[in-house]
């Protein structure tokens, strides 16, 4: 619930910055309402924790005239239902919280992407890319509940935590890139008061005061809320009762679970890739940390000749050399047994999911990998190539 409120406030904040011409002068048109809503959300959460999560209702008990859960007789009478619900199936309100968080996050990714045009700063698009692992984290949670939370798919919980950590890191990197593109430096972390006549401070203040390219809102806040409510409610009912027509949710299939967790975010990423290609002619641009987009590339590695190429190959081999042991250890820490990748589909899917995630992290950290190769190149040249050449001459 708190995540839902946070996502709503993020969307409304960026939306107003894009559409309110007087935002930089007079502030938000909502005044202190967002702060009040946030405070009320915290209080309600605390009250719910004190009263307990059940609030007097039993598993699958219908309430709110069926808006919570449909009566059991009604569910059984549905023509497509093939299975009865497990006792730990999520209620409609709980599914609604999950779906609203996912949809709100997609709204936030979209509006942040558009904010790049509002500010004439393409670095904001990097924040959308940085949010993709967090989107995958939300899908991981929903996937675990889709399969009714079996212990054999416990790796989804660990994967969700890992994707959350990864997403926090990528968002922090994206935020840093946005900050330095606007003139921010590490000196800004100095807690002591800054001089009013500091040239750096004046330049940063002037950059922060630049006007936005304000656009007209296509939908009102009310229409946006109605869309979110409709998507959330329909999706909650369709998934909760629609999956009773399938055998898959009861199979504890790790491969299918991994396909869902990585497949949906992959589709999201592909859509943004095409969107970027249509807008700028390029799909995904590797992140750089300079003001003008300068950064490391494979051309820098090739400047070292054979030593650079060998160093890059060694850094890649180092990743794959540790990928399987690390994935196996992670599964052992999660389930208490070492993976049997030959006979157990669930173990094989879990190990592949960990390795796939690690490979994508490596892709996100391409500048660091190139930097490692550059740092390793002189050592490779001195200790491998030169010694090999010397031995060849001696022979």
N, C-alpha and C positions, 0 to 999 in steps of 0.2 A: 504493500500500500504506500509506504514512504517512497519507494522507487517510482511508483506511478505519479505521485505528487511532484517529485523532483523533475521527472520528464516533462510533465505539463508546464511547469514553471520555466524550464529551459526553452521549450517550444514557444511559449508566449513571449518570453524575453527577446529571443532572436526575431520573432515575427514583428514585434513592435518596433525594434530597431530598424527593420527594413521598410516599414510602412508609415511610421510616425515622423513627419517632417520636423517636429519640434522636440524630438526625443533628446538630442544633445543639448538643448537649451533649457527646457522646462522639466525634463525627466519623464518618467513613465506616466501614462494616462491612468494607470491602475492605482497610482499612489502607493499606499502601504498595504494594499489588499493582498499581494503575493506573500508578504511577510506574515500577515494574519492567517492566511490559508495554510502556510507552512507550519506555523505554530499550532494551529488547531489539529493538523495532521499528526504532529508529534504527541499532542495530548490524547487524541483518540487512540493512537497506537499504544500509549502507556496504559490507558484504561482497558483496552482489549487484552493486553498482557496480564493485567491484574485480575480480570474477570475470567480469563481462560479462553481458549480458542473455540470451544463448542458452543458457548452461549446458550446451553440448555437443549440444543438439538442433537438428535442421534444420527448415526450414519445413514445417508440417503433420505432423511426425513424431508418431505416437501414443505416449503414455506414460501412466503411472499407470493402466494397464489400460484405456485409453480415456477416463479422466476428464480427461485433458489435451486430446487430440484423438482423434477416431475414426480408425481406419485408412482410408486413401484408398479402398480397395476397398469398404469398408462404406458410405462416404459415397456413392459412385457407384451402389451397388446400391439406395439408398433410392428408393422409387417416385416421390416428389415432386420429386427433384432434377433441375433443368433445366440448371444451369451448373456448371462446375468452379470451385473456389475460386481467386481470384487469389493470387499468392505472398505478398502483403502482408496477407492476411486475418489478423485477430487470433486468437490461440489461446483455448481455453476458459479457462485461468487468467487471461489478460489481460481477457477479457470479464467474468469473475467479479469482478475488481477494480473494473471500471467499474460493473457493476450493483450490487455491494455498497455502493459509495460512494453511488450514487443512492438505493437503498432506505434506507440508514442515515440519509441526509440527510432523507428523508421522515419516518422515525421521529423524528428530532430535531425537525423542524418541528412534528409532532403533540404531542410531549411538552412542548415549550416553550409551545405553545398551552394545554395543560392546566395548565401551571405558573402561568398567570395566575389560575386558580381557587384553586390551592394557596396563593398569596401574597395573594389578594384585590387584585391589581394588574393591571388590564387592559392596562397598557403592555407586558407580556410578549407579548401577541398581536401587537404591532407588530414584535417581533423575528421572529416567524414570517413576517409580510409582508416584512420586510427580507431574509429568506433566500431569497425567491422568485427574484431574479436569479441567485443562486448555484446554485439548482436548475436554472435555464435554462442556466447555463454548463455544468453536467454533461451536460445533454441535448445541447448543442451538440457536445461532445466525442464522445459516443456516435453522434450523427448523422454526423459526419465519418467515423468508422470504419465505420458502416453502409454508406456509399457507397465504401468501400475507399480512403479518403484521396486522392481525385483532386486534381490541382493546380487544376482549374477551380473547385473548391469551397473553395479556400484561405481564402476570406472567413470560413468557419466557424471557423477557428482564431483569426482576429482578433476575430471576434464573441465567441468564448468568453473571450478575454482581457478584452475590454471588459465583458462581463457579470460576470466575476469582480471587476473593478475597481468596477463599479456596485454589486454585492452587498456588497463590503467597505464601501463608503460608506454604503449603506442600513442595514447591520447596525451600523455605528458610530453612526449617527443614532439607531437604535432603542435601543442600549445607553445612549447619553447620556440619552434620554428616561426610561429605566428608572432611571438613577442619580439624576437630579434629582427624580423622583417619590418617591424614598426619602430625600430631604433632602440629597443630595450637591451640592456647589458646586465651582466652579473653584478655590476656595481649598484644596481637598483635594489639589491638585497641588503644593502647597508641600512641598518635601522636608524642611524643618526640623521637628523634633519639636513636637508640639502640646501645649498645656497640658492637664493632667488635669482642670482645673476649667472648661474652655471650655464655655459653654452649647451652642454649635453642635456641638462634638464629642460631648457627652453625648447630645444629641438624636439625632444620627446613629447612635450606638452603640445607643441604645434602639430605634430603628427597625429596625436590623439584627438585633436580638435578638427581634423579634416572632415568636411561634410560627406555624408553617405549618399549613394545613388538611390534615393528613396523611390519605391515603387508602390503602386496602388494594390491594396489587398484584394485578392480574387474572391475570398470567402470571409464572412464575418466569424468572430470567435464562436458564436452560437452554432453556425453551420459546421464549423470544424469540430466542435464538441459533439454534434449530432452524428457526424460521420464516424468519429471514434467510438461513440456509444453503440451505433449500429454494427460496426465491424466487430466490436468486442462481444456483444451479445450473440450475434449470429454465429461467430466462430466458436464461442463457448458451447453453445447447444449442439452445433454440428459435430464438434470433436467429441464431446462427452458421450453423446448418444449414438453418433454415427460410427464410432469405433467398435460398438457392440455388434456391428454387422461384419466385423473382420476377425480373422484368426490371428493376424499378426501381433496385436497388442499382448496376446497371452503366450507368445512363443519365446520371449526373452532372447530375441535375435540380435546379437551384438553387431553383426555386419549391417543389418537394416538400421539399427540405432545410429551407428557411425555415419551411414549414408545420409540420414536425416540431419544430423548435427552439422555435417560439413556441406551437404548438398544445398540446403536453403541459403546459408550465407554465401556460398559460391555463386548462386543465382543472383543474389543481391549485388555481389561484387562485379559480376559480369554486366549487370545493368548499368552500374556506375562506370564501368570500363567503356561501354558503348557511348554512354552519355558524355564522358570526357573526350572520346574520339570525335564525336559530332561537334562539340564546342570548340576544341582546340586542335583537332587533327591528331592528337596523341591519346593513347589509352591510359595506361598507368605509368606515371613518371616516378622514378626512384627518388626518395626523399634526399634533399641536400640541406645543408645547414648554413649556407651563405645567403646574403641578402639578395643576390641576383641569380640564385639558383645554381651557383658553381658547386661542385662536389667531386668526389672521387669517381673514376670510371675505369673500365677495363683497359682503356688506353694508357692510363697511368701505370698500371701493372705491366703492360707490354713494353714500356720504356726501359724496363730492367732486362729485357730480352729473355733468354732461356731461364735465367734465375727467377724472374718474375712469374713466368708461366709455371715453373716447378713449384714455387712457393704457393701459388694459388691452388694448384692441384693438391698439395699437402694439406692446406686448410680445409678443402672440401672433403678429403679422405678422413681427416680428423673428426669431422662431424659424423660421418657415416660409421666410423669405427666405434663411436660411443653411443650411437643412436639406439641400437638394439639392447645393449646392456642397461642403459638408462631406462628405456621403456619397460624392460622386464623387471627391473627393480621397482619401478613405480607401481606396476601391477602387483608385485609381491607385497609392497607396503599397503596396498589398497585391499587386497583380497586374502592375504595370508598364504598364498601358494604361488610357486613359480609357474610361468605360462607354459602350457602345452600347445605349441603352435601347430603341431602336426595333427592331433586328434580332437582338439577343442576349438570349435568355431568362435566361441565367445572370447577365448584367450587370444586367438589369432587376430580377431577384429580389434581387440583392445590394444594389442601391441602395435598394429598397423596405424591405429588412430593416434597413439602417442607419437609414433615416428612421423606421420603425416603432419601433425601439429608442429613438431620440431622443425620439419623441413620448411614449413611456412614461416616460422619464426626466423629461420636462416634467410629466407627470401626478404623478409622485412628489414633484416639487418645487413643487407648487401654492402652499404658503405663501411660497416665495421669489418666485414669479411675482407673487403678489398684493402682496408687499412692494415689488417693482420697480415695479408699477403705482402704488402709493401714493406712492413716491418721485418718480415721473415726473409725477404729477398736477399739482402746483403749476407745474411748467415748462410743461405743456400749457396750463394755464389762462392763464398770463401770455403765452406766446409764440405760441400758436395761436388759442385761443378769443377772448381779449381783442383781439388784433390783427385777427382776422377781424371782430369786432363793430365795432371802430373804423373799419375800411375801409368797412363797410356804412353806418355813420352819415355818413361823409364823402361817400359817393356819394349 
